Amino acid sequence: MRARRGYWGLCLCVAGGLLPRSRAGRGYDRPASSSIHCPVDLQSALGPRHFARCPLPIDETVPEEPALWSPWTHSPACVNGTNAEETRYCVYTNSRHGEFGVSIVTTPETAANSIYVLNEPSLSLPVYGGHNASKTGELPYEIVDIPGKGKGVIARRRITAFETLMTDYASLLVDMSFPEAIPRKIGYDLLDLAAAQLADPSRVLDLGRSTKQAMNAVEDVLRTNAFHTPLAGEPHMGLYSNLSRWEFNCSCSLCAAPDALKELSDRRRIRIGRLREAVLKAYKDGDARKAIADTHEILELMQAEELLPLYSEQYDNLARIHWVIKERDTAIKYAQKALDLLAQQGYIEPHPRNLEALISTFEG
């Protein structure tokens, strides 16, 4: 079962109140690094442009005017890091986002750069545990009592490969560099504020914890339940409160497999890593045929390892290599396979112009 984790800000509204204004004769002192910030991939090859202008970074020096905080519902609270760069970290909260709100502990620049997520379309499936209606009005699954096992999820209809079953909004996002850059007590205060400003703080605070002796409840919840989630190109911890409520110990079949099978799997995955390097070297050396052969071997190993979600990268590589050696029909075939798989997995929307847009990147 696959969870989409990238949709933290789909229902926020981008307002035009981020430009500095004065109040009662007092000017707004922008952050020292303040400048217009645009999303890092504003015009990706396969995505439409969403913005005519870009937001400014804001911190706690923003005047006490809600319009200037938009799209956040609370004025940012910030601290300076003790690292060499003295990085500034702030809490940004929208308590009306999704079901229970979202708080982000990050830099002003990353917060500004992440505004592009707010323009993405609304979730097409109901949020797990929520009350939104799906397109058909019914969930594809049902949570029931399983004799001797407690609660379980059963399918209510046929579910196709890669179909999204559950979706969730992030409740809390924290920059991965934050814990090491901020004194512990100050960091705990900022984490506590991030949780407290949510519409329902219990959605975070009531999640499972690793130890009752932890110095801070929010930190313990994050370390126990958070996923790695990139935000505006920067690594963050993402806490998805609904998807975290499994209430059972999970394991994988490979973890419990005999040692011989685990060793075979390890060898295949090591081979995949080495072949990736070999493909790049062969391509740089002008040996297209070796690069193609090695890429096909990677696909075979990925099939044995059931790494289907990673096929699209290899199809894209094959398309580019065949394009360079003027085998255009074969290149188009693999480019379309890459796009079809990305669409099947829900990463892009199918569109006739996708193929043209992808091929246009081959000429660079």
Secondary structure, 3 states (H helix, E strand, C coil): CCCECCCCCCCCCCCCCCCCCCECCECCCCCCCCCCCCCCCCCCCCCCCCCCCCCCCCCCCCCCCHHHHCCCCCCCEEEECCCCCCCEEEEEEECCCCCCCEEEEECHHHHHHHHHHHHCCCCCCCECCCCCCCCCCCCCEEEEEECCCEEEEEECCCCCCCCCCCECCCCEEEECCHHHHCCHHHHHHHHHHHHHCCCCCHHHHCCCCCCCCCCCHHHHHHHHHCEEEEECCEEEEEECCCCCCCCCCCCCCCCCCCHHHHHHHHHHHHHHHHHHHHHHHHHHCCCHHHHHHHHHHHHHHHHHCCCHHHHHHHHHHHHHHHHHCCCHHHHHHHHHHHHHHHHHCCCCCCCCHHHHHHHHHHHC
